[in-house]
Amino acid sequence: MFAILSILVYYTSMVLCVIGLVVLDEFVFNWYIDWDNNSYISYLGIPIGLLTLWGFCRFLESRWKTNVVIIKDEIQDIGKAIED
């Protein structure tokens, strides 16, 4: 499940990066980027996607460290009344 999620995060970050570049180019800075040459844009998206995956990995790692599973030995509780 996390492998599929990481692929989705990678491609989503690349798409959002390109959309951000288009908005900045057209409405803010007028960089006159050649949008017909797609290889440069995809090369720019690779480090953005990898940095986003690194951040996602750090997020999951910190999330997993804070959630500690307490294992309860249920064999000793056989025959006792269930408390809500």
SVG drawing of the C-alpha trace seen along z (x, -y; Angstrom):
<svg xmlns="http://www.w3.org/2000/svg" viewBox="-19 -39 36 57">
<polyline fill="none" stroke="black" stroke-width="0.4" points="0.0,0.0 2.8,-2.4 4.6,-1.7 1.5,-2.7 1.0,-5.8 4.6,-6.8 4.2,-6.6 1.1,-8.8 2.9,-11.3 5.8,-11.4 3.6,-12.1 1.3,-14.4 4.2,-16.6 5.6,-16.7 2.2,-17.8 1.8,-20.4 5.3,-21.7 4.6,-22.1 1.2,-23.8 3.0,-26.2 5.6,-27.0 2.9,-27.6 1.1,-30.0 4.3,-31.8 5.4,-32.1 2.1,-33.3 0.8,-35.6 3.7,-36.7 7.2,-36.8 6.9,-36.2 9.9,-34.0 9.0,-32.9 9.6,-29.2 9.5,-27.0 6.7,-24.7 7.0,-22.8 10.3,-21.2 9.0,-18.8 12.3,-17.1 13.6,-20.1 10.4,-20.3 10.5,-16.6 14.1,-16.8 13.1,-19.7 10.3,-17.5 12.6,-14.7 14.4,-16.5 11.1,-18.0 9.5,-14.6 12.4,-13.0 12.4,-15.8 8.7,-15.4 9.1,-11.7 11.9,-12.3 9.6,-14.6 6.8,-12.1 9.1,-9.4 10.1,-11.6 6.5,-12.4 5.6,-8.7 8.6,-7.9 7.7,-10.5 4.1,-9.4 5.0,-5.8 7.4,-6.7 4.7,-8.6 2.1,-5.8 3.2,-3.1 1.2,0.2 0.8,1.6 0.5,5.3 -1.9,6.6 -1.5,10.1 -5.0,11.4 -4.4,14.9 -4.4,13.6 -7.8,12.0 -9.6,15.2 -12.6,15.6 -12.7,12.1 -15.6,9.7 -15.4,7.4 -15.0,3.8 -16.1,1.0"/>
</svg>
